[in-house]
Amino acid sequence: MNILVINCGSSSLKYQLINSDSEKVLAKGICERIGIEGSQITYQPSGGEKKITVSPMPTHTQAIKLVLDELTDEATGVIKSLGEVGAVGHRVVHGGESFTSSTLITEEAMKAIEECNDLAPLHNPANLIGIRACQELMPNTPMVAVFDTAFHQTMPEKAYLYGLPYEYYETYKVRRYGFHGTSHSYVSKRTAEFLGKPYDSLKTIVCHLGNGSSVSAVLNGKSIDTSMGFTPLEGLVMGTRSGDVDPGVMQFLMHKEHLDIDQMMDILNKKSGIYGMSGVSSDCRDVENAANAGHKRAKIALESFAYRVAKYVGAYAAAMGGVDAITFTAGVGENDKVTRKIVCEHLAFLGIQVDDEANAKRGQEVRISTPDSKIAVLVIPTNEELAIARETLALV
């Protein structure tokens, strides 16, 4: 079966067509600047050349139509008709407490997703628009919603409740939800396969490190804690996000700088993290280059990022009563040997030693700890699109 995977943002739409039998990507691309002047679609068939077409996309429906036209194009398409698309898998950011796993999209499911809009106002409405657009153009094709939050719904109350008056949880569902769940699920399962050990008897810590970063504790195949919280702002120092910060700092700065709450949140989400600390960039590669050239703040920003990761790993080892495997994934986790090395040096007390030759590899599955290390440290590239395709196949 061919499965179309859709990741719909407010003004962009990423897509992949995956054959579920071979798990090969047949074609992939992105629609950018939807609803904005200068919109374009990028399309790349497997083994073929990337094609960029500037085309008006006033709506997401028009964007989806362009995607379907590219996939079925006589010259460069990879399928002859839409009848060859067996199902569509949609990434949905927030499933709240309503969804503990992926679900077939029905009108009832759509209403439940819509009820979570308050929890992810930038993402869920866009995800819903993408689903509606697909339904309009492919009314008879089954569709599945795969939630970023679902994997973490196995967290116990002691992990997901905040130290706030309980009525805020009862009334507004204010709690830890966690994100990157599709990635944490895929990578933790792949870790068990890589090590040849049963998934349900492993203590794994997954470090999803990219521009947005999070760590999860996966005990016997279930997420029991994760660093992101009610929103993706909590936890690690990230590209532009502050991560954990004393809430009192917000009040202090708002008074001093005469900021309103929206301006303060904009600073925490878009002007902080590695970018704010270094004053250089939100991209670790740029910051590493600056640090190597003697830029003090860049060096401190990178050290702070790695230190925070190591702190969470240590905390989650305590939460699980030990750890069997630590796995790095996502853009920084898969490609940045320096960050991995610094994190592991902080964790040497756990009996971890890094194999420098293995650690020098980029973007491939590899064990980077030495054979005599007490804990396996791995790099496993994430594949959220494949994970969404697998979840979709399981339900249709």
C-alpha positions in Angstrom: 0.0 0.0 0.0 1.1 3.6 -0.7 0.6 5.9 2.2 0.7 9.7 1.8 2.1 11.3 4.9 1.1 15.0 5.5 2.7 17.4 8.0 0.7 20.6 7.8 1.8 23.9 9.3 0.1 27.3 9.2 1.8 28.3 6.0 3.7 25.2 4.9 3.0 21.6 4.1 5.6 18.8 4.1 4.7 15.5 2.4 6.1 12.1 1.6 4.6 9.2 -0.3 5.8 5.9 1.2 5.3 2.3 0.0 4.3 0.5 3.2 5.6 -2.9 1.9 9.2 -1.8 1.1 9.1 1.3 3.5 10.7 3.2 0.7 10.0 6.9 0.0 8.6 7.2 -3.5 8.5 11.0 -3.5 8.7 13.9 -1.1 8.6 17.6 -0.9 7.2 20.7 0.7 4.7 23.5 -0.1 5.9 26.8 1.2 4.3 30.3 1.8 0.7 29.0 1.6 -1.6 32.0 1.6 1.4 34.3 1.1 2.7 35.9 -2.1 5.6 33.9 -3.7 4.3 30.4 -2.7 6.1 27.4 -4.2 6.1 23.6 -4.2 9.2 21.5 -4.1 8.8 17.9 -5.4 11.4 15.2 -5.6 10.7 11.6 -6.8 13.0 8.9 -5.5 16.2 8.8 -7.6 15.0 11.9 -9.6 15.8 15.5 -9.6 14.3 18.1 -7.3 11.8 20.3 -9.0 10.7 23.7 -7.6 7.5 25.3 -9.1 6.3 28.8 -8.1 2.6 28.6 -8.1 -0.2 30.5 -6.3 -1.5 28.6 -3.2 -4.2 30.8 -1.6 -5.4 27.8 0.5 -4.2 24.5 1.9 -6.7 22.8 -0.4 -4.8 24.3 -3.4 -1.5 23.1 -1.9 -2.7 19.6 -1.5 -4.1 19.6 -5.1 -0.6 20.7 -6.3 0.9 17.8 -4.3 -1.5 15.3 -5.8 -0.9 16.7 -9.3 2.9 16.3 -8.9 2.5 12.7 -7.7 0.4 11.7 -10.7 2.2 13.8 -13.3 2.7 11.9 -16.5 6.4 12.8 -16.9 7.7 12.9 -13.3 4.9 11.4 -11.1 5.4 8.1 -9.2 1.8 6.9 -9.4 -0.7 6.8 -12.2 -3.8 7.8 -10.3 -5.0 8.8 -6.8 -6.5 5.3 -6.5 -2.9 4.1 -5.8 -2.9 6.1 -2.5 -4.3 3.6 0.0 -4.4 5.9 3.0 -3.2 9.3 4.3 -1.4 9.8 7.6 -1.6 13.2 9.2 0.7 14.6 11.9 -1.3 16.3 14.6 0.6 18.1 17.3 -1.7 17.9 20.2 -4.1 15.2 21.2 -4.6 16.3 24.8 -5.9 13.6 27.1 -8.4 12.4 24.5 -5.9 10.4 22.4 -3.5 7.9 23.9 -2.7 6.5 20.4 -3.2 7.2 16.7 -6.8 7.2 15.5 -8.9 6.8 12.3 -10.2 10.2 11.4 -13.9 10.5 11.8 -16.1 13.6 12.4 -16.1 12.7 16.1 -12.3 12.5 16.1 -12.1 15.9 14.3 -14.3 17.5 17.0 -12.0 16.1 19.7 -8.9 17.4 17.9 -10.6 20.8 17.6 -11.2 20.8 21.4 -7.4 20.7 21.8 -6.9 23.9 19.8 -6.4 25.9 22.9 -3.5 23.7 23.9 -1.7 24.2 20.6 -3.1 27.3 18.9 -0.3 27.6 16.3 -0.4 24.0 15.2 -3.7 22.1 15.7 -5.8 24.5 13.6 -3.3 24.1 10.7 -3.3 20.3 11.1 -7.1 20.3 10.9 -7.0 22.5 7.8 -4.7 19.9 6.1 -7.0 17.1 7.0 -10.1 18.9 5.7 -8.2 19.7 2.4 -7.3 16.1 1.9 -10.9 15.0 2.7 -12.2 17.4 0.1 -9.9 16.0 -2.6 -9.8 12.4 -1.5 -13.2 11.7 0.1 -13.0 7.9 -0.1 -9.4 7.5 1.1 -9.1 6.5 4.8 -7.1 8.9 7.0 -5.3 8.6 10.3 -4.2 11.2 12.8 -0.9 10.5 14.5 -0.3 12.7 17.6 2.9 14.2 18.9 1.6 13.9 22.4 0.1 10.4 22.4 3.3 8.4 23.2 3.7 10.4 26.5 0.1 9.7 27.7 1.5 6.7 29.7 3.2 9.1 32.1 2.0 8.7 35.7 0.3 11.5 37.6 3.4 12.2 39.7 5.3 13.0 36.5 2.6 15.0 34.6 1.0 17.1 37.3 2.5 20.5 38.1 2.8 21.9 41.6 -0.2 24.2 41.0 -3.6 24.3 42.5 -5.3 21.1 41.4 -8.4 22.9 40.0 -6.3 24.2 37.1 -5.8 20.7 36.0 -9.5 19.8 36.5 -10.8 22.9 34.7 -8.2 23.6 32.0 -6.2 20.4 31.8 -2.9 22.2 32.7 -0.4 19.4 33.0 2.8 18.1 31.3 2.0 16.6 27.9 5.3 16.3 26.2 6.0 16.5 22.5 8.2 14.8 19.7 6.3 11.6 20.8 6.4 10.1 17.3 10.2 10.4 17.3 10.6 9.2 20.9 8.5 6.2 20.1 10.2 5.3 16.8 13.8 5.8 18.2 13.2 3.9 21.5 11.7 0.9 19.5 14.6 1.0 17.1 17.1 1.1 20.0 15.7 -2.2 21.3 15.9 -3.7 17.8 19.5 -2.5 17.4 20.6 -4.0 20.7 18.6 -7.2 20.0 16.7 -6.8 23.3 13.0 -7.0 24.1 11.4 -3.5 24.0 9.3 -4.2 27.0 12.3 -4.9 29.3 14.5 -2.0 28.5 15.3 1.3 30.3 16.0 3.8 27.5 16.6 7.5 27.5 16.0 9.2 24.1 17.7 12.6 23.5 15.9 14.2 20.5 18.2 17.2 19.9 17.4 19.7 17.2 16.2 23.3 17.0 13.5 22.0 19.3 14.8 19.5 21.8 13.5 17.0 24.3 14.5 14.0 26.4 12.3 11.1 27.4 12.5 8.3 29.8 11.1 5.1 28.3 10.6 2.3 30.8 9.7 -1.2 29.4 8.3 0.4 26.2 6.3 3.2 27.9 7.1 6.9 28.3 7.2 7.7 32.0 8.6 11.2 31.8 9.7 13.8 29.2 11.3 17.3 29.4 8.8 19.3 27.4 5.7 20.2 29.3 2.3 21.9 28.8 4.0 23.5 25.8 7.2 22.8 23.8 8.9 25.7 25.8 9.8 23.7 28.9 12.9 21.6 29.4 16.2 21.9 27.5 17.9 25.0 26.3 16.9 25.0 22.6 17.7 26.8 19.4 15.6 29.9 20.2 13.6 28.6 23.2 14.7 29.2 26.8 13.7 25.8 28.3 13.4 25.7 32.1 13.4 29.2 33.6 12.3 30.6 37.0 8.8 32.0 36.4 9.8 34.9 38.6 12.2 36.0 35.9 9.2 36.8 33.7 7.6 39.2 36.2 11.0 40.8 36.9 11.7 41.5 33.2 8.2 42.5 32.4 8.4 45.2 35.0 11.9 46.3 34.1 11.4 46.3 30.3 7.7 47.3 30.3 6.7 44.2 28.4 3.3 42.6 28.1 2.8 38.9 28.4 2.8 38.3 24.6 6.1 40.2 24.2 7.6 38.2 27.1 6.5 34.9 25.5 7.9 36.0 22.2 11.3 36.5 23.9 11.2 33.1 25.6 10.1 31.3 22.4 12.0 33.1 19.6 14.9 35.1 21.1 16.3 32.9 23.8 18.1 29.5 24.0 21.3 29.1 22.1 20.5 32.1 19.9 19.9 34.5 22.9 22.8 33.2 25.0 25.4 33.2 22.2 24.2 36.2 20.2 25.4 34.3 17.2 22.8 32.0 15.8 20.2 29.3 16.7 22.2 26.8 14.6 24.7 24.8 16.6 27.0 24.6 13.6 27.4 28.4 13.4 27.8 28.6 17.2 30.4 25.8 17.2 32.4 27.7 14.5 32.2 30.9 16.6 33.3 29.0 19.7 36.2 27.5 17.9 37.2 31.1 16.8 37.3 32.1 20.5 33.8 33.5 20.9 33.2 33.2 24.7 29.4 33.4 24.8 29.1 30.9 22.0 31.2 28.4 24.0 29.1 29.0 27.1 25.9 28.5 25.1 27.0 25.1 23.8 28.3 24.0 27.2 25.0 25.1 28.8 23.0 23.1 26.2 25.0 19.9 26.7 25.0 20.4 30.5 21.2 20.6 30.5 20.9 17.4 28.4 23.2 15.6 30.8 21.1 16.8 33.8 17.9 15.4 32.3 19.6 12.1 31.5 20.8 11.8 35.1 17.3 12.7 36.4 15.7 10.1 34.2 18.2 7.4 35.1 17.1 8.1 38.7 13.4 8.0 37.7 13.8 4.6 36.1 16.1 3.1 38.7 18.9 2.8 36.2 19.4 3.0 32.4 20.3 0.4 29.8 20.6 2.6 26.7 21.0 6.3 25.9 20.1 7.3 22.3 20.8 10.5 20.4 18.6 11.5 17.5 17.3 14.5 15.4 19.5 17.1 13.6 22.0 17.9 16.4 21.8 14.5 18.0 22.5 12.7 14.8 25.2 14.9 13.4 27.0 16.8 16.2 29.8 14.7 17.7 31.0 17.5 19.9 27.7 17.8 21.8 27.4 14.1 22.1 30.9 13.8 23.5 30.3 16.6 26.1 27.0 15.1 27.3 28.7 11.7 27.6 31.7 13.1 29.5 29.2 14.5 32.1 27.8 10.9 32.4 31.1 9.2 32.8 30.1 8.3 36.4 27.5 5.9 34.9 30.4 3.9 33.4 30.1 5.5 29.9 33.1 5.9 27.6 32.9 7.2 24.1 34.5 5.5 21.1 35.8 8.6 19.3 36.0 6.9 15.9 32.4 5.7 16.1 31.3 9.1 17.4 32.8 10.9 14.4 30.1 9.3 12.1 27.2 11.4 11.1 23.5 10.6 10.5 23.7 6.8 10.7 22.9 4.1 13.2 25.9 3.5 15.3 26.9 2.5 18.8 29.3 5.3 20.1 30.1 3.8 23.5 33.1 1.5 23.9 32.4 -2.2 24.3 33.3 -2.1 28.0 30.9 0.8 28.8 28.2 -0.2 31.3 25.5 1.5 29.3 25.0 1.4 25.5 25.1 4.9 23.9 23.7 4.9 20.4 22.9 7.3 17.5 19.6 6.4 15.7 18.4 8.7 13.0 14.7 9.5 13.6 12.2 8.9 10.9 8.9 10.5 11.9 7.3 10.1 8.5 8.0 6.4 8.4 6.6 6.1 12.0 3.4 7.9 10.8 3.1 5.6 7.8 3.5 2.5 10.1 0.8 3.9 12.5 -1.5 4.6 9.6 -1.0 1.1 8.1 -1.8 -0.5 11.4 -5.2 1.2 11.6 -6.4 0.8 8.0 
